[in-house]
């Protein structure tokens, strides 16, 4: 959702929207995220500040279908968070590389005309997607020999013994 800067009055502007254009790839790794169960939603309050800066405060949420990184079972991620960021006019054009401080991470840039709130919410959600989601904390993975899910029960596979030529390495202790 895009908002024109001129539509924000001195009293501010309240905005609620659902981002129906969001795709799983917009929110994280396509190998992990498979579908959007509930699209990103946001309730935001926009307030003008000095020098064409705009403060955006509010909350957002989404539900995504992902894959467990251990057993490859489907799982649902319920993501939600609070926003408190500032949009500032990008006077440098974004072409050159600059160093950012921790305070700069709460600043988003816009062209002075239009604020892209949909991109803001998608970016915040992508930061919440776990790198390696798991279906349950005691998820036991899959059997490396037969590929059976170990969540249900242990399998009867024999674990292959390592090549005897590498046996000496089993006793190797490394200092950490």
C-alpha positions in Angstrom: 0.0 0.0 0.0 1.4 3.4 -1.0 0.4 6.6 0.7 1.1 10.1 -0.8 2.9 12.4 1.6 0.4 15.2 0.8 -2.5 13.0 2.2 -1.0 13.1 5.7 -2.5 16.0 7.6 -1.2 17.7 10.7 -3.5 15.5 12.8 -1.9 12.4 11.3 -3.5 9.6 9.3 -4.7 6.2 10.5 -4.3 3.4 7.9 -5.4 -0.3 8.0 -4.6 -2.6 5.1 -4.2 -6.2 4.0 -1.3 -6.7 1.5 -2.9 -9.1 -1.0 0.1 -8.6 -3.4 2.6 -10.2 -1.0 4.2 -13.4 -2.2 6.2 -16.0 -0.1 9.4 -14.9 -1.8 8.8 -11.3 -0.6 8.8 -12.5 3.0 11.8 -14.8 3.1 13.6 -17.8 1.6 11.4 -19.6 -1.0 13.0 -22.9 0.1 11.5 -22.4 3.6 8.3 -20.5 3.0 5.7 -22.3 0.8 2.5 -20.2 1.0 0.8 -17.3 2.7 -2.0 -18.6 4.9 -3.2 -15.1 6.0 -1.7 -12.2 4.1 0.1 -9.4 5.9 -2.2 -7.0 7.7 -1.3 -3.7 9.3 -2.9 -1.0 11.5 -0.6 2.0 11.3 -0.7 5.6 12.4 1.3 8.1 10.3 2.3 11.5 11.9 4.2 14.3 10.2 7.5 15.4 11.7 9.9 18.2 10.8 11.8 18.2 7.4 9.2 16.0 5.6 9.9 13.1 8.0 7.0 10.8 8.8 6.7 8.7 11.9 4.9 5.3 11.4 3.7 3.4 14.4 1.4 0.4 14.7 1.2 -3.3 14.5 1.3 -6.0 11.8 0.7 -9.7 11.4 0.7 -12.6 9.0 0.5 -16.4 9.0 2.8 -18.3 6.7 3.1 -22.0 5.7 6.7 -23.2 6.0 8.7 -26.4 6.0 10.4 -27.9 9.1 14.1 -27.7 8.5 14.6 -31.1 10.3 11.8 -33.4 9.2 10.4 -31.5 6.2 6.9 -31.5 7.6 4.7 -28.5 6.9 4.2 -26.0 9.7 2.4 -22.7 10.2 4.3 -19.6 11.4 2.2 -16.9 13.1 4.2 -13.7 12.9 3.3 -10.4 14.5 5.1 -7.3 15.7 5.1 -3.6 16.5 6.4 -0.8 14.3 7.9 2.4 15.3 10.0 3.8 12.4 10.6 7.1 10.6 10.5 7.7 6.9 13.0 10.3 5.8 13.4 11.9 2.3 16.4 10.3 0.5 18.5 13.2 -0.5 21.5 11.2 -1.6 19.6 9.1 -4.2 20.7 5.8 -2.7 23.6 5.3 -5.1 26.6 5.6 -2.9 27.5 3.3 0.0 27.2 4.6 3.5 27.8 3.2 7.0 24.7 2.8 9.2 24.5 3.1 13.0 22.0 1.3 15.2 19.8 4.4 15.2 19.7 4.4 11.4 18.1 1.0 11.3 14.8 2.6 12.4 14.9 4.9 9.4 13.4 4.1 6.0 13.8 6.4 3.0 11.3 7.7 0.5 11.3 10.0 -2.4 9.4 12.8 -0.7 6.2 12.0 -2.5 5.1 8.5 -1.8 5.6 6.1 1.2 5.4 2.4 0.5 3.9 0.9 3.6 3.4 -2.5 2.0 7.2 -2.9 1.4 7.8 -1.7 5.0 5.5 -4.4 6.5 6.9 -7.1 4.2 10.5 -6.1 5.2 9.6 -6.3 8.9 7.9 -9.7 8.5 10.9 -11.0 6.6 13.1 -10.2 9.6 10.9 -12.4 11.8 11.0 -15.5 9.6 13.3 -18.0 11.3 16.3 -19.1 9.3 15.6 -22.8 10.1 12.1 -23.2 11.4 11.2 -26.4 13.3 7.7 -28.0 13.7 8.3 -28.8 17.4 11.2 -28.3 19.7 11.7 -32.1 20.2 11.6 -32.7 16.4 13.9 -35.7 15.9 14.7 -35.2 12.2 14.6 -38.0 9.5 16.6 -41.2 9.4 19.7 -40.6 7.3 19.6 -44.2 6.0 16.0 -44.7 4.9 14.4 -41.2 5.1 11.7 -42.2 7.5 10.3 -39.5 9.9 11.6 -40.1 13.4 8.8 -38.1 14.9 6.5 -41.1 14.7 8.9 -43.8 15.9 12.5 -44.9 15.6 13.3 -46.9 12.6 15.1 -50.3 12.4 17.8 -49.2 10.1 21.3 -50.1 10.8 23.6 -47.1 10.9 26.4 -47.6 8.5 29.8 -48.0 10.0 32.3 -45.6 8.7 35.0 -46.6 6.3 37.8 -48.3 8.4 40.4 -46.1 6.7 38.9 -43.1 8.6 38.6 -44.8 11.9 41.6 -43.1 13.4 39.9 -39.7 13.0 37.1 -40.8 15.4 39.5 -40.4 18.3 40.8 -37.0 17.2 40.1 -34.2 19.8 40.2 -30.7 18.6 40.8 -27.7 20.9 38.1 -25.1 20.6 
